[in-house]
Amino acid sequence: MQAERTSLAWRRTALSVTVGSLVGLRVLPPQLGALGYAVSALGLVWGLNLALTARRRYRDGARLLRTRAGATTAGTSLMRTAVTSGMFAVVALTAVLVLALR
């Protein structure tokens, strides 16, 4: 049951990021212009990344339980999530700085 709860938590997070990005797509462009589109697009990519990571983690966990051996893609998923999160943070920081300098 723990694997299912973890998978659902990852999926909820992905859905929250995606919905927030869609709201940002509606709200940010009038304030930030092209940067608003970039922040929203990056958020959508991040949401997709989280959804794919959730699916992969659940699949790998189920495979490990069935076979008790084998390689996982956890390192790749973690790296992809970290890079996407870092990119999102840089763009968000840039947006905050642009708004502060106006």
C-alpha positions as CSV (number, residue, x, y, z in Angstrom):
1,M,0.0,0.0,0.0
2,Q,2.9,2.4,0.7
3,A,4.0,2.3,-3.0
4,E,0.5,3.3,-4.1
5,R,0.3,6.2,-1.6
6,T,3.7,7.4,-2.7
7,S,2.7,7.2,-6.4
8,L,-0.5,9.1,-5.7
9,A,1.4,11.8,-3.8
10,W,3.8,12.2,-6.8
11,R,0.8,12.4,-9.1
12,R,-1.0,15.0,-6.9
13,T,2.2,17.1,-6.9
14,A,2.4,16.9,-10.7
15,L,-1.2,17.9,-11.1
16,S,-0.7,20.8,-8.7
17,V,2.3,22.1,-10.6
18,T,0.5,21.7,-13.9
19,V,-2.6,23.5,-12.7
20,G,-0.5,26.3,-11.2
21,S,1.3,26.7,-14.5
22,L,-1.9,26.9,-16.4
23,V,-3.1,29.6,-14.0
24,G,0.2,31.3,-14.4
25,L,-0.2,31.2,-18.2
26,R,-3.4,33.1,-17.7
27,V,-2.1,35.6,-15.1
28,L,1.7,36.1,-15.7
29,P,1.9,37.3,-19.4
30,P,0.1,40.6,-18.8
31,Q,2.6,41.3,-16.0
32,L,5.8,39.9,-17.3
33,G,5.3,39.6,-21.1
34,A,7.4,36.9,-22.7
35,L,8.9,35.9,-19.4
36,G,5.4,35.0,-18.1
37,Y,5.1,32.6,-21.0
38,A,8.5,31.1,-20.2
39,V,7.7,30.6,-16.5
40,S,4.4,28.9,-17.4
41,A,5.9,26.7,-20.1
42,L,8.7,25.7,-17.7
43,G,6.1,24.9,-15.1
44,L,4.3,22.7,-17.5
45,V,7.5,20.9,-18.4
46,W,8.1,20.4,-14.7
47,G,4.6,19.0,-14.2
48,L,5.2,16.5,-17.0
49,N,8.5,15.6,-15.6
50,L,6.9,14.9,-12.2
51,A,4.2,12.8,-13.8
52,L,6.7,10.7,-15.7
53,T,8.8,10.3,-12.6
54,A,5.8,9.1,-10.6
55,R,5.0,6.5,-13.2
56,R,8.5,5.3,-13.5
57,R,9.0,5.1,-9.8
58,Y,5.9,3.0,-9.4
59,R,6.8,0.8,-12.3
60,D,10.3,0.2,-11.0
61,G,9.1,-0.5,-7.5
62,A,6.6,-3.0,-8.8
63,R,9.2,-4.7,-10.9
64,L,11.6,-4.9,-8.0
65,L,8.9,-6.5,-5.8
66,R,8.2,-9.1,-8.5
67,T,11.8,-10.0,-9.3
68,R,13.7,-9.0,-6.2
69,A,16.6,-7.8,-8.4
70,G,17.3,-5.6,-11.3
71,A,18.4,-2.0,-12.1
72,T,16.2,0.9,-11.6
73,T,16.1,4.3,-13.2
74,A,15.9,6.2,-9.9
75,G,19.1,8.0,-10.5
76,T,18.0,9.3,-13.9
77,S,14.6,10.3,-12.5
78,L,16.2,12.1,-9.6
79,M,18.6,14.0,-11.9
80,R,15.9,15.0,-14.3
81,T,13.7,16.3,-11.5
82,A,16.6,18.2,-9.9
83,V,17.6,19.8,-13.2
84,T,14.0,20.8,-14.1
85,S,13.5,22.2,-10.6
86,G,16.7,24.1,-10.8
87,M,15.7,25.6,-14.1
88,F,12.3,26.5,-12.7
89,A,14.0,28.2,-9.7
90,V,16.3,30.3,-11.9
91,V,13.5,31.5,-14.2
92,A,11.3,32.3,-11.1
93,L,14.1,34.2,-9.5
94,T,14.6,36.1,-12.8
95,A,10.9,36.9,-12.8
96,V,11.0,38.2,-9.2
97,L,14.0,40.4,-10.0
98,V,12.4,41.8,-13.1
99,L,9.3,42.7,-11.1
100,A,11.4,44.2,-8.3
101,L,13.3,46.4,-10.7
102,R,10.1,47.8,-12.3
